[in-house]
Amino acid sequence: MIDKIKDIENIELYLIPLLILFTLWFIRNTIKYYKGEKRKVKHLHRFAKEGESISQYELAKRYAKGQAVKKNCQNAAFWYQKSAFSGNDDAKTFLKKMMKKRRC
């Protein structure tokens, strides 16, 4: 047992490259995630402008929470209203709540 510990006395030489590889992997996947979120928002905008009520509702939720877009209550209310006029019951409910609170 003690012989094995002596063989691994320079374990930091093995850990440093592993930590570097993990850090590079983490950065790469983080960038990949945010690019994917940006792409989703771009597609949501396109479909919402075409009149798809589910996309309008999802876009409104993102604006209300500030998820992958800058939080903006006016844009959230706009897209909730568009979705509600398209017949989305969830949007109607949330728009009523939003009007009572007078905020997102």
C-alpha positions in Angstrom: 0.0 0.0 0.0 2.8 2.4 0.9 4.6 1.5 -2.3 1.5 2.6 -4.3 1.4 5.9 -2.5 5.1 6.5 -3.3 4.4 5.8 -7.0 1.7 8.5 -7.0 3.7 11.1 -5.1 3.5 13.5 -8.1 -0.3 13.1 -8.5 -0.6 16.8 -9.1 1.1 16.3 -12.4 -1.8 14.1 -13.4 -4.5 16.3 -11.9 -3.5 19.6 -13.6 -4.0 18.3 -17.1 -7.3 16.7 -16.1 -8.5 20.0 -14.6 -7.4 21.9 -17.7 -9.3 19.4 -19.9 -12.4 19.6 -17.7 -12.3 23.5 -17.8 -12.0 23.5 -21.6 -14.9 21.0 -21.9 -17.0 23.1 -19.5 -16.4 26.3 -21.4 -17.2 24.7 -24.8 -20.4 23.2 -23.5 -21.5 26.5 -21.9 -20.9 28.4 -25.2 -22.8 25.7 -27.1 -25.7 26.0 -24.7 -26.0 29.7 -25.0 -25.7 29.6 -28.8 -28.6 27.1 -28.7 -30.7 29.3 -26.5 -30.0 32.3 -28.8 -31.1 30.1 -31.8 -34.3 29.1 -30.0 -35.2 32.7 -29.3 -34.6 33.6 -32.9 -36.9 30.8 -34.1 -39.6 31.8 -31.5 -39.6 35.3 -32.8 -40.0 34.1 -36.3 -42.9 31.7 -35.5 -44.5 34.3 -33.2 -44.5 36.9 -35.9 -46.2 34.3 -38.2 -49.0 34.0 -35.7 -48.3 30.7 -33.9 -49.9 31.1 -30.5 -47.7 28.6 -28.6 -44.6 30.4 -29.8 -46.1 33.7 -28.8 -46.8 32.3 -25.3 -43.3 30.8 -25.0 -41.7 34.1 -26.1 -43.8 36.1 -23.6 -42.7 33.7 -20.8 -39.1 34.3 -21.8 -39.5 38.1 -21.7 -41.3 38.0 -18.4 -38.6 35.9 -16.8 -35.6 37.3 -18.6 -34.6 33.9 -19.9 -32.1 34.2 -22.8 -33.5 37.7 -23.5 -33.5 41.0 -21.5 -36.4 41.1 -19.1 -39.0 43.4 -20.6 -42.5 43.6 -19.2 -43.9 45.5 -22.2 -42.7 42.8 -24.6 -44.0 40.1 -22.3 -47.5 41.8 -22.2 -47.4 42.3 -26.0 -46.7 38.6 -26.7 -49.2 37.4 -24.0 -51.8 39.6 -25.6 -51.1 38.3 -29.1 -51.2 34.7 -27.8 -54.4 35.4 -25.9 -56.1 36.8 -29.0 -55.0 33.7 -30.9 -56.9 31.6 -28.4 -54.3 30.4 -26.0 -56.1 30.0 -22.6 -52.8 29.9 -20.6 -51.9 33.3 -22.0 -55.3 34.7 -21.1 -54.9 33.5 -17.5 -51.4 34.9 -17.2 -52.4 38.2 -18.8 -55.2 38.6 -16.3 -52.8 37.9 -13.4 -50.3 40.3 -14.9 -52.9 43.1 -15.2 -53.9 42.6 -11.5 -50.3 42.8 -10.3 -49.4 45.6 -12.7 -46.0 44.0 -13.2 -44.4 40.8 -14.6 
